[in-house]
């Protein structure tokens, strides 16, 4: 699992800031400009395409489940409700990852 750092600023008590979500961004800044929204949606669609190619369905995709890393790249999080190809075992296994390559990248 990848760690996604929050914004670089820290709170007065020196605790790291909470991760910055798409919901936070829209609440603070309002709607995104069209070109920015299209770019973000393309990245999210590619990530979902990759997950679906691995047999994983997120089932809870929403703005609060999209984090931005320090480079402002989106990361889809909270796969707690995700469905996999089989319900007999856990969705993920330690040391295993999907090896399907993402088309177009």
C-alpha positions as CSV (number, residue, x, y, z in Angstrom):
1,X,0.0,0.0,0.0
2,X,1.3,3.4,-0.9
3,X,1.4,6.2,1.7
4,X,-0.2,9.4,0.5
5,X,1.1,12.5,2.3
6,X,-1.2,15.4,2.9
7,X,-0.4,19.0,2.0
8,X,3.1,20.2,3.1
9,X,1.9,22.6,5.8
10,X,1.5,21.3,9.4
11,X,-0.9,22.3,12.1
12,X,0.2,24.4,15.1
13,X,0.7,21.3,17.2
14,X,3.1,19.9,14.7
15,X,0.9,17.1,13.5
16,X,0.9,16.3,9.8
17,X,-2.0,17.7,7.8
18,X,-4.8,15.3,6.8
19,X,-4.6,14.1,3.2
20,X,-6.3,16.4,0.7
21,X,-9.3,14.9,-1.0
22,X,-11.2,15.8,-4.2
23,X,-14.1,16.7,-1.9
24,X,-11.8,19.1,0.1
25,X,-10.6,20.7,-3.2
26,X,-14.2,21.3,-4.5
27,X,-15.4,22.6,-1.1
28,X,-12.5,25.1,-0.9
29,X,-12.2,26.1,-4.5
30,X,-15.6,25.4,-6.2
31,X,-15.9,23.6,-9.5
32,X,-12.6,22.9,-11.4
33,X,-11.9,24.5,-14.7
34,X,-13.0,22.2,-17.6
35,X,-9.5,21.3,-18.7
36,X,-8.4,20.4,-15.2
37,X,-11.6,18.3,-14.6
38,X,-11.1,16.4,-17.9
39,X,-7.5,15.7,-17.0
40,X,-8.4,14.4,-13.6
41,X,-11.3,12.3,-14.9
42,X,-9.0,10.7,-17.5
43,X,-6.5,9.7,-14.8
44,X,-9.3,8.3,-12.6
45,X,-10.8,6.4,-15.5
46,X,-7.4,4.8,-16.2
47,X,-7.0,3.8,-12.6
48,X,-10.5,2.2,-12.6
49,X,-9.8,0.5,-15.9
50,X,-6.6,-1.0,-14.3
51,X,-8.5,-2.2,-11.2
52,X,-11.3,-3.7,-13.4
53,X,-8.6,-5.5,-15.4
54,X,-7.4,-7.0,-12.2
55,X,-11.0,-8.1,-11.4
56,X,-11.5,-5.5,-8.7
57,X,-14.7,-3.4,-8.5
58,X,-14.3,-0.4,-6.1
59,X,-18.1,0.0,-5.3
60,X,-17.6,3.2,-3.3
61,X,-16.0,5.7,-5.7
62,X,-16.7,9.3,-4.5
63,X,-14.8,12.6,-4.1
64,X,-13.8,11.8,-0.5
65,X,-12.1,8.5,-1.7
66,X,-9.8,10.4,-4.1
67,X,-6.7,11.7,-2.5
68,X,-4.1,14.1,-4.0
69,X,-0.5,13.4,-3.3
70,X,2.2,16.1,-3.0
71,X,2.5,16.2,-6.8
72,X,-1.3,16.7,-7.0
73,X,-1.7,13.3,-8.7
74,X,-5.0,11.6,-7.7
75,X,-5.0,8.3,-5.8
76,X,-8.1,6.2,-5.4
77,X,-8.4,4.9,-1.8
78,X,-10.8,2.9,0.5
79,X,-11.3,-0.4,-1.2
80,X,-13.1,-1.7,1.9
81,X,-16.3,-2.4,-0.1
82,X,-14.5,-3.6,-3.2
83,X,-15.6,-6.8,-4.8
84,X,-13.1,-9.2,-6.4
85,X,-13.4,-12.1,-8.8
86,X,-14.1,-14.6,-5.9
87,X,-15.7,-14.1,-2.6
88,X,-14.0,-17.2,-1.1
89,X,-10.9,-15.5,0.0
90,X,-9.6,-12.0,0.7
91,X,-9.5,-9.5,-2.2
92,X,-5.7,-9.1,-1.8
93,X,-2.9,-11.4,-0.6
94,X,0.3,-10.4,1.0
95,X,3.1,-10.0,-1.5
96,X,0.7,-10.2,-4.5
97,X,-0.2,-7.5,-7.0
98,X,-2.0,-7.3,-10.3
99,X,0.4,-7.6,-13.1
100,X,-1.9,-6.4,-15.9
101,X,-0.4,-3.5,-17.7
102,X,-2.4,-0.4,-18.3
103,X,-3.1,0.4,-21.9
104,X,-2.1,3.8,-23.3
105,X,0.6,4.5,-20.8
